[in-house]
Amino acid sequence: KAHLKLFSNPARGTGRATTQSGQARANEGGEWILARKHLQVHSLASSQAVWSDLAADGSCALDGFTAVVCHQKGFSFILVTFYGLCEEGFSGRNLQRFARLGALLLQCRLPWIVAGDFNLPAAALQRAGFLERVGGVVFQAPLAYTCALGGGTHIDYIVASASSIPYIISVEGCLDVPWRPHCGL
């Protein structure tokens, strides 16, 4: 829509893409942030010289996340959307993806909020030491589950810096979304 601006990292094919009407479809990720045009929101990619170091395999696109700087009256913060790979846990390509996310967060001088489909329960991030390393706190929507697969799991949530906590009023889930089996946050 004309009154919105989009910041995106397109979905990526995994080699296991399904076909529909003879066309291959990407089946992993696709992170985006949609903001009203009148708000002061800018891509972090255009303001960070180290951004290329955070891309995977020399790519110019970030692997699994996109980030913006939001300027509001009296404060600014960084908003990141994140996608963790399915069935990889905190290892392999996911470990590399989390390392790049952690590197970005550790460079931030502003409060930050990461909303995402981590494809891991928050306890796994705690056990791996990721939350302590980046100084993150988990906020979860008050739902029985955020992904309906496997009888319901809680793998979509927010990780926020301690300095952003005063700005987080609540985290709500929305089950009526077109990207099921996950909810929206």
C-alpha positions as CSV (number, residue, x, y, z in Angstrom):
1,K,0.0,0.0,0.0
2,A,1.1,3.5,-0.7
3,H,1.2,4.6,3.0
4,L,3.6,1.7,4.0
5,K,7.2,1.0,3.4
6,L,8.7,-2.5,3.3
7,F,12.1,-3.7,4.6
8,S,12.6,-7.3,3.5
9,N,15.0,-10.1,3.1
10,P,13.4,-12.4,0.5
11,A,12.6,-16.1,1.2
12,R,15.3,-18.5,0.2
13,G,15.2,-21.9,-1.5
14,T,16.6,-24.7,0.4
15,G,17.0,-27.3,-2.3
16,R,13.9,-29.0,-0.9
17,A,11.5,-26.5,-2.5
18,T,8.2,-27.8,-3.5
19,T,6.6,-27.1,-6.8
20,Q,3.2,-25.6,-7.5
21,S,2.0,-25.1,-11.0
22,G,5.5,-26.2,-12.2
23,Q,7.3,-23.3,-10.4
24,A,9.8,-23.9,-7.7
25,R,8.9,-22.1,-4.4
26,A,11.3,-21.0,-1.7
27,N,10.5,-22.7,1.5
28,E,12.7,-21.0,4.1
29,G,12.5,-17.7,5.8
30,G,11.6,-14.4,4.2
31,E,11.9,-11.8,6.9
32,W,10.2,-8.5,6.6
33,I,9.2,-5.4,8.5
34,L,6.4,-3.2,7.4
35,A,6.2,0.4,8.7
36,R,4.0,3.3,8.1
37,K,5.7,5.8,5.8
38,H,5.3,8.8,8.2
39,L,7.3,7.0,10.9
40,Q,11.1,7.5,11.0
41,V,12.2,4.0,10.2
42,H,15.4,3.3,8.2
43,S,17.1,0.1,7.1
44,L,20.0,-0.7,9.3
45,A,21.8,-2.1,6.3
46,S,22.3,1.3,4.8
47,S,23.7,2.7,8.0
48,Q,26.1,-0.1,9.1
49,A,29.6,-0.4,7.4
50,V,30.0,-3.9,8.9
51,W,26.8,-5.2,7.4
52,S,28.6,-7.3,4.6
53,D,30.4,-9.2,7.4
54,L,27.1,-10.4,8.7
55,A,25.9,-11.8,5.4
56,A,26.3,-15.5,4.7
57,D,28.7,-16.9,2.2
58,G,29.6,-13.4,0.8
59,S,26.0,-12.7,-0.1
60,C,24.8,-9.1,0.1
61,A,21.6,-10.2,1.7
62,L,21.5,-11.1,5.4
63,D,21.0,-14.7,6.2
64,G,17.9,-15.1,8.2
65,F,17.2,-11.6,9.5
66,T,16.5,-8.1,8.5
67,A,16.9,-5.0,10.7
68,V,15.7,-1.4,10.9
69,V,16.4,1.6,13.1
70,C,13.2,3.2,14.5
71,H,13.2,6.8,15.7
72,Q,10.3,7.8,18.0
73,K,9.8,10.9,20.1
74,G,12.5,10.8,22.7
75,F,14.1,7.5,21.8
76,S,15.4,5.2,19.1
77,F,15.7,1.4,18.9
78,I,16.7,-1.3,16.5
79,L,14.0,-3.8,15.4
80,V,15.1,-7.1,13.9
81,T,13.0,-9.9,12.4
82,F,14.7,-13.4,12.6
83,Y,14.2,-16.8,11.1
84,G,15.9,-19.9,12.6
85,L,16.2,-22.9,10.4
86,C,13.8,-25.9,11.1
87,E,15.2,-29.1,12.6
88,E,18.8,-27.8,13.0
89,G,18.6,-26.8,16.7
90,F,21.5,-24.6,17.9
91,S,24.0,-26.2,15.6
92,G,25.2,-26.2,11.9
93,R,23.9,-23.4,9.7
94,N,21.7,-22.2,12.6
95,L,24.7,-21.8,14.9
96,Q,26.3,-19.6,12.2
97,R,23.0,-17.6,11.8
98,F,22.8,-17.0,15.5
99,A,26.5,-16.0,15.6
100,R,25.8,-13.4,12.9
101,L,22.8,-12.1,14.8
102,G,24.8,-12.0,18.0
103,A,27.6,-10.1,16.3
104,L,25.0,-7.5,15.1
105,L,23.4,-7.2,18.5
106,L,26.7,-6.8,20.3
107,Q,27.5,-3.8,18.1
108,C,24.3,-2.0,18.8
109,R,24.5,1.0,21.0
110,L,20.7,1.4,20.9
111,P,18.1,-0.7,22.6
112,W,17.1,-3.7,20.4
113,I,14.2,-6.0,19.9
114,V,14.4,-9.3,17.9
115,A,11.0,-10.8,16.9
116,G,11.1,-14.1,15.2
117,D,10.4,-17.6,14.3
118,F,13.4,-19.0,16.1
119,N,12.3,-22.6,15.5
120,L,13.8,-23.4,18.9
121,P,12.2,-23.1,22.3
122,A,13.6,-20.1,24.3
123,A,15.2,-22.6,26.8
124,A,17.5,-23.8,24.0
125,L,18.9,-20.2,23.6
126,Q,19.3,-20.0,27.4
127,R,21.2,-23.4,27.6
128,A,23.5,-22.4,24.7
129,G,24.4,-19.2,26.5
130,F,23.1,-17.0,23.6
131,L,20.8,-14.9,25.8
132,E,23.6,-14.2,28.3
133,R,26.1,-13.4,25.6
134,V,24.0,-10.8,23.9
135,G,22.3,-9.6,27.1
136,G,18.8,-10.7,25.9
137,V,15.6,-11.3,27.7
138,V,12.8,-13.4,26.3
139,F,9.2,-12.2,26.0
140,Q,6.5,-14.7,24.9
141,A,2.9,-14.3,23.9
142,P,0.4,-15.7,26.4
143,L,-0.6,-18.6,24.2
144,A,-0.5,-22.3,24.7
145,Y,1.6,-22.5,21.5
146,T,2.9,-20.3,18.7
147,C,3.2,-23.1,16.1
148,A,0.6,-25.8,15.7
149,L,3.0,-28.5,14.4
150,G,3.9,-31.4,16.6
151,G,1.0,-30.9,18.9
152,G,1.9,-27.3,19.5
153,T,5.3,-25.6,20.3
154,H,6.4,-22.2,21.6
155,I,9.1,-21.3,19.0
156,D,8.0,-17.7,18.0
157,Y,8.8,-15.0,20.5
158,I,10.8,-11.8,21.2
159,V,14.3,-11.4,22.5
160,A,15.0,-7.9,23.7
161,S,18.0,-6.1,25.3
162,A,17.6,-5.1,28.9
163,S,17.6,-1.4,27.8
164,S,14.5,-2.0,25.7
165,I,12.4,-3.5,28.5
166,P,10.8,-0.2,29.6
167,Y,9.4,0.2,26.1
168,I,7.8,-3.2,25.8
169,I,4.2,-3.0,27.0
170,S,3.2,-6.6,26.0
171,V,3.6,-9.3,23.5
172,E,0.4,-10.6,21.9
173,G,-0.1,-13.5,19.6
174,C,-2.5,-13.6,16.6
175,L,-3.6,-17.0,15.4
176,D,-5.6,-15.8,12.5
177,V,-2.8,-15.3,10.0
178,P,-2.1,-16.5,6.4
179,W,1.3,-18.1,7.3
180,R,0.0,-20.9,9.4
181,P,1.0,-23.1,11.2
182,H,2.7,-20.2,13.0
183,C,1.0,-17.3,14.8
184,G,1.8,-13.7,14.4
185,L,3.4,-11.6,17.2
